[in-house]
Amino acid sequence: MGRISGSPTVQTLALMLVVSLLYWSAQAVFAVFPLVNPAAVFALGPTFTATPWTLVTSVYAHADPYHLLGNAVTLLFVGLLLERSTTNTRFHLFVLVTGILAGLAQVFGGSLLGQSGFVLGTSGAIFALIGYVVTANPVSEVAFSRLRLTRGVQFLIFAVLAVAVTVLTGAPGVALVAHFAGLLLGLVAGRLHVLEPSTPRGERSSAERSRI
């Protein structure tokens, strides 16, 4: 039981559930007493400077149970895979920071695609976790080492890949810009191994065998 509760993936799922329940409860109250729109309190929008806490709440709140369930299932698979090679603190910071950055990208870039200026959900951070797994695994490490591509070329490849995945997974109402930004952040972060606990360079080769 202690091992399960100590999992950063399980902890993130719990945060998603609690914050989403608060959001849905606020929606129910608003339906009866239309005073303050819950979206303004939980969702990240263009006026986030007036409600800075939405940078955090928007990462964990979800529009409805189906939205939460879809993200929870994906997080469960990728999170449990990735958490073995990092620390709880690094995992939570990665989810929060990439979630915020993906949300901001959606707020400011979504209008170009005719999407809403408000965003809710953990999908941006989840796409970042997926991107991290793609580029931080030993197979990718060997491939990039042999190709010897410059950082600029690697970034271009990641951007093209992020666009392709975003288009293929796109659907009405989906935060496409957040997904693109999250995946791109994860791909870059994976190449930099930002989730790895500090390891002396001389020990990295042996650590590669057990990573992800």
C-alpha positions as CSV (number, residue, x, y, z in Angstrom):
1,M,0.0,0.0,0.0
2,G,2.8,2.4,0.9
3,R,4.5,1.6,-2.4
4,I,1.4,2.5,-4.3
5,S,0.8,5.7,-2.4
6,G,4.4,6.7,-2.9
7,S,4.1,6.5,-6.7
8,P,4.3,9.9,-8.3
9,T,2.0,8.6,-11.0
10,V,-0.7,7.6,-8.5
11,Q,-0.2,10.9,-6.6
12,T,-0.7,12.8,-9.9
13,L,-3.9,10.8,-10.6
14,A,-5.1,11.6,-7.1
15,L,-4.5,15.3,-7.8
16,M,-6.3,15.1,-11.1
17,L,-9.3,13.5,-9.4
18,V,-9.5,15.9,-6.5
19,V,-9.1,19.1,-8.5
20,S,-11.6,17.8,-11.1
21,L,-14.2,17.0,-8.5
22,L,-13.8,20.5,-7.1
23,Y,-14.3,21.9,-10.5
24,W,-17.4,19.8,-11.2
25,S,-18.8,20.7,-7.8
26,A,-18.3,24.4,-8.5
27,Q,-20.1,23.9,-11.9
28,A,-23.1,22.4,-10.1
29,V,-23.2,25.2,-7.6
30,F,-22.9,27.8,-10.5
31,A,-25.8,26.2,-12.3
32,V,-28.0,27.1,-9.3
33,F,-26.3,30.3,-8.1
34,P,-24.6,31.9,-11.2
35,L,-22.2,34.1,-9.3
36,V,-18.6,33.2,-10.3
37,N,-18.0,31.1,-13.4
38,P,-15.9,28.0,-12.3
39,A,-14.0,28.2,-15.6
40,A,-12.6,31.6,-14.5
41,V,-11.3,30.0,-11.3
42,F,-9.9,26.7,-12.6
43,A,-9.2,27.1,-16.4
44,L,-6.1,28.8,-17.8
45,G,-7.1,31.7,-20.0
46,P,-5.8,35.0,-21.5
47,T,-6.4,36.8,-18.2
48,F,-4.4,34.4,-16.1
49,T,-2.3,37.2,-14.7
50,A,-5.4,38.2,-12.7
51,T,-5.8,34.5,-11.5
52,P,-2.3,33.1,-11.4
53,W,-3.4,30.0,-9.5
54,T,-5.0,28.8,-12.7
55,L,-1.5,28.0,-14.0
56,V,-1.7,25.1,-11.6
57,T,-5.4,24.2,-11.3
58,S,-5.7,24.0,-15.1
59,V,-3.1,21.3,-15.3
60,Y,-5.1,18.9,-13.0
61,A,-8.8,20.0,-13.6
62,H,-10.8,18.2,-16.4
63,A,-13.9,19.2,-18.2
64,D,-15.8,16.0,-17.5
65,P,-15.3,12.4,-16.3
66,Y,-14.6,11.2,-19.8
67,H,-11.9,13.7,-20.2
68,L,-10.4,12.7,-16.9
69,L,-10.6,9.0,-17.7
70,G,-8.9,9.3,-21.0
71,N,-6.0,11.2,-19.5
72,A,-5.8,9.0,-16.4
73,V,-5.5,5.8,-18.5
74,T,-2.7,7.2,-20.6
75,L,-0.9,8.7,-17.6
76,L,-1.0,5.4,-15.8
77,F,0.8,3.6,-18.6
78,V,3.5,6.1,-19.4
79,G,3.9,7.4,-15.9
80,L,4.5,4.0,-14.3
81,L,7.1,3.3,-17.1
82,L,8.9,6.5,-16.6
83,E,8.8,7.0,-12.8
84,R,11.2,4.1,-12.3
85,S,14.1,6.2,-13.7
86,T,13.5,9.4,-11.9
87,T,12.6,10.9,-8.5
88,N,9.2,11.9,-7.2
89,T,10.2,15.6,-7.1
90,R,11.5,15.6,-10.7
91,F,8.4,13.7,-11.9
92,H,6.0,16.2,-10.3
93,L,8.0,19.2,-11.4
94,F,8.1,17.9,-14.9
95,V,4.4,17.3,-15.1
96,L,3.6,20.7,-13.6
97,V,6.1,22.8,-15.7
98,T,5.3,21.1,-19.0
99,G,1.6,21.2,-18.2
100,I,1.8,25.0,-17.6
101,L,3.9,25.7,-20.6
102,A,1.6,23.6,-22.9
103,G,-1.4,25.4,-21.4
104,L,0.2,28.8,-22.1
105,A,1.0,27.7,-25.7
106,Q,-2.7,26.7,-26.1
107,V,-3.9,30.0,-24.7
108,F,-1.8,32.1,-27.0
109,G,-1.6,29.9,-30.0
110,G,-5.0,28.2,-30.0
111,S,-6.7,31.3,-31.4
112,L,-4.7,30.9,-34.6
113,L,-6.6,27.6,-35.1
114,G,-9.9,29.0,-34.0
115,Q,-9.8,27.2,-30.7
116,S,-11.0,28.5,-27.3
117,G,-8.6,30.7,-25.3
118,F,-9.2,28.6,-22.2
119,V,-7.7,25.2,-21.4
120,L,-8.1,22.4,-18.9
121,G,-6.4,19.1,-18.5
122,T,-3.2,17.1,-18.0
123,S,-2.9,16.1,-21.7
124,G,-0.1,18.6,-22.4
125,A,2.0,17.2,-19.7
126,I,1.2,13.6,-20.6
127,F,2.3,14.3,-24.2
128,A,5.5,15.6,-22.7
129,L,6.0,12.4,-20.8
130,I,5.4,10.4,-24.0
131,G,7.9,12.5,-25.8
132,Y,10.4,12.0,-23.1
133,V,10.1,8.2,-23.3
134,V,10.5,8.3,-27.1
135,T,13.9,10.1,-27.0
136,A,15.4,9.1,-23.6
137,N,15.3,5.3,-24.2
138,P,18.5,3.4,-25.0
139,V,17.5,2.7,-28.6
140,S,17.0,6.3,-29.4
141,E,20.2,7.2,-27.6
142,V,22.2,4.8,-29.8
143,A,20.5,6.0,-32.9
144,F,21.2,9.7,-32.3
145,S,24.8,8.9,-31.3
146,R,25.4,7.1,-34.6
147,L,23.6,9.7,-36.7
148,R,25.6,12.5,-35.1
149,L,23.0,15.1,-35.9
150,T,23.4,18.7,-34.8
151,R,21.1,20.0,-32.1
152,G,19.4,22.2,-34.6
153,V,18.6,19.3,-36.9
154,Q,17.4,17.2,-34.0
155,F,15.1,20.0,-32.9
156,L,13.7,20.3,-36.4
157,I,13.1,16.5,-36.5
158,F,11.3,16.8,-33.1
159,A,9.1,19.7,-34.3
160,V,8.1,17.8,-37.5
161,L,7.3,14.7,-35.4
162,A,5.3,16.7,-32.9
163,V,3.3,18.3,-35.8
164,A,2.6,14.8,-37.3
165,V,1.5,13.3,-34.0
166,T,-0.7,16.3,-33.2
167,V,-2.4,16.1,-36.5
168,L,-2.9,12.3,-36.3
169,T,-4.4,12.5,-32.8
170,G,-6.4,15.7,-33.4
171,A,-10.2,15.8,-32.9
172,P,-12.8,18.4,-32.3
173,G,-12.4,20.2,-29.0
174,V,-8.9,18.8,-28.5
175,A,-6.2,21.3,-27.4
176,L,-4.0,20.7,-30.4
177,V,-1.4,23.4,-29.6
178,A,-1.0,22.1,-26.0
179,H,-0.4,18.6,-27.3
180,F,2.1,19.9,-29.9
181,A,3.9,22.0,-27.3
182,G,3.9,19.2,-24.7
183,L,5.2,16.6,-27.1
184,L,8.0,18.9,-28.3
185,L,9.0,19.8,-24.8
186,G,9.1,16.1,-23.9
187,L,11.2,15.1,-26.9
188,V,13.8,17.8,-26.2
189,A,13.8,17.0,-22.4
190,G,14.3,13.4,-23.2
191,R,17.4,14.1,-25.2
192,L,18.7,16.2,-22.3
193,H,17.7,13.5,-19.8
194,V,16.3,16.1,-17.4
195,L,14.5,13.5,-15.3
196,E,17.6,11.5,-14.5
197,P,19.0,11.9,-11.0
198,S,22.4,13.5,-11.2
199,T,24.9,10.8,-12.4
200,P,28.6,11.2,-12.9
201,R,29.4,11.2,-16.6
202,G,31.6,8.1,-16.2
203,E,28.7,6.1,-14.8
204,R,26.2,7.1,-17.5
205,S,27.1,4.2,-19.8
206,S,26.1,1.6,-17.2
207,A,23.0,3.5,-16.2
208,E,21.8,3.6,-19.8
209,R,21.1,-0.2,-19.6
210,S,18.5,0.2,-16.9
211,R,16.9,3.4,-18.0
212,I,13.2,3.3,-19.1
